Every structure is written in C-alpha cells, then in structure tokens.
Amino acid sequence: MFRLRHLLRFAALAVVLGSAAPALAQTIIDEWSSIKAPPAPELKAVTLDPKATAVLAMDFVKQTCNENRPRCLASIPNVEKLLAAARAKGVLVIHTTVPPVPIADTLPAVAPMGNEPVVVALLDKFILGNQDTGLEKMLKDKGITTVIAIGTAANGAVLYTASAAASRGFNVIVPVDGMSASGPTPFIEQFVAYNFTSAPVISAKITLTRIDMITF
C-alpha cells in the first residue's frame, strides 16, 4: 500500500511537470505555408523640393540589368522618365556601380550625363568595406534632405542604401516601379516593399510611391 501511494505521487508529479513544460515553438519555416501575405502598402503621391532632393540611380549596369533580370529591363523606361524629369528641375542625380564594374557599363538610357557624380560600393552605397564612400557628405554639402532610391537589386542596393539613408536622417522615397529584384520571384520585391513600411525606425522615414506620382 505504501509503495502504491508513492507510485501514485510520482505519477501525479510527472503529470504536473509534463503539463507545465512549454510546447516547442514553431519556427517561421514550420509556419511558412500557412502565412498569408499582408495587404499591400499604400503608395503615396509626393511633391519634392528640387533643391533638397537627390536621385540615387543604383547599379543599372549591363552586368546586373540584362535579360537574366527582366524585371530590371522592364523598369528602365520609367527610370529614364524619372531621370529626365529630375534633370529638367535641376535635381542632383547620383549614379552607382559595384566594384570592379565601370560606370561606363551603365545602360545607355539611364547613363550618367555631364558631371553627375558616381559612387562605387556594394550593397550599402554609403560604405565600401570599412571605408566611407563620401556619399553622405556629398548629399549634406548640397543641402539634400530627401533621396529617391531606385535601382537593382531591390533586395541589395535599394534595400540597404535606402535603409542606411533613413537611419542617417534622410527622408527616402522609393518608387516601386524603379526597383527590381535579383531573384526569380516577385516575392523578393514584395518583401522589400513591406519591410520599408514596417521595419523599426526606418519605416518612419521611407515613403513608397510610383514614378508617375512624383512631382518636383
């Protein structure tokens, strides 16, 4: 009888401990197929001061914008219109490329004109390795408070440079028809657009729009 009482106590304790143990949390991978995409972010019309605005046209070179990235090629006509409108209003236009690709390899329709400056860097155009590229100083010396971020890849230069600009206090305008992903699926652009409007800190400084919704 004594032994039976002890066994019952141990059994009861095991039940209590078992019920108190937390269930194993599922990871995002486990939940992947059950997650529904949130509603699309709102695109907003913007009117910008030409003297305080710069366009960052990032990596529209033939090595990264070609038939293997059709979404980039599809963005070129809209980007060309934006650059023409910006230049007509005296907006600062800055081009970028990635090392070791020369800026001369930029697609002709969106290539630098005159003495438009060029920055060479990888993902974040404010830095190269542990070196400052001078982009922040260039912008601040010109009195720039707002940058329009366009380019490829959406999940590369656009994501990291726009985020870096926002974290440095710039207002950032991202026209969704001026960015293109490096991968095979539009989900990449969807992720970047959603991140811009939901990420801590930077989302307060970033506005999503379309090129035909931008006025200088």
Buried (B, 14 or more C-beta within 10 A) or exposed (E): EEEEEEEEEEEEEEEEEEEEEEEEEEEEEEEEEEEEEEEEBEBEEBEBEBBBBBBBBBBBBEEBBEEEBEBBBEBBEBBBBBBEBBBEEEBBBBBBBBEEBEBEBBBEEBBBEEEBBBBBBBBBBBBBEEEEBEBBEBBEEBEBBBBBBBBBBBBBBBBBBBBBBBEBEBBBBBBBBBBBBBBEEEEBBBBBBBBBBEBEEBBEBBBBBBBEBBEB
